[in-house]
């Protein structure tokens, strides 16, 4: 079981590294579109997190 678990993590790590390298160095239209989408989702998540923090702090003040 430990060997299978190790192989899984090794494959996930190598796959993620290869994907990150390809994403970083590719310069096509689809890649630019993907980058914009990723940045937009990150901004949305940040704004949701800030809103949640403000709500929690307002509730804590009550």
C-alpha positions in Angstrom: 0.0 0.0 0.0 2.8 2.4 0.8 4.4 1.9 -2.6 1.2 2.6 -4.4 0.7 5.7 -2.3 4.2 6.9 -3.1 3.8 6.3 -6.8 0.6 8.3 -6.8 2.2 11.3 -5.1 5.2 11.0 -7.4 3.0 11.0 -10.5 1.0 13.9 -9.2 4.1 15.9 -8.4 5.8 15.3 -11.8 2.5 16.0 -13.6 2.0 19.2 -11.8 5.6 20.4 -12.5 5.3 19.6 -16.2 1.9 21.3 -16.4 3.3 24.4 -14.7 6.3 24.6 -17.0 4.2 24.2 -20.1 1.7 26.8 -18.9 4.5 29.2 -18.1 6.3 28.9 -21.5 3.5 28.5 -23.9 2.3 31.7 -25.7 -0.8 30.8 -27.7 -4.3 32.4 -27.8 -5.8 29.7 -25.7 -3.0 30.0 -23.1 -3.6 33.8 -22.8 -7.3 33.1 -22.4 -6.6 30.5 -19.8 -4.3 32.9 -17.9 -6.9 35.6 -17.9 -9.5 33.1 -16.6 -7.2 32.0 -13.8 -6.4 35.5 -12.8 -10.1 36.5 -12.8 -11.0 33.5 -10.6 -8.2 34.4 -8.2 -9.6 38.0 -8.0 -13.1 36.7 -7.4 -11.8 34.3 -4.6 -9.9 37.2 -3.0 -12.9 39.5 -3.0 -15.1 36.7 -1.6 -12.5 36.1 1.2 -12.3 39.8 2.0 -16.1 40.0 2.2 -16.2 37.0 4.5 -13.5 38.5 6.7 -15.4 41.8 6.9 -18.6 40.0 7.8 -16.9 37.9 10.5 -15.3 41.0 12.0 -18.6 42.9 12.0 -20.3 40.0 13.7 -17.5 39.8 16.3 -18.0 43.5 17.1 -21.6 42.9 18.0 
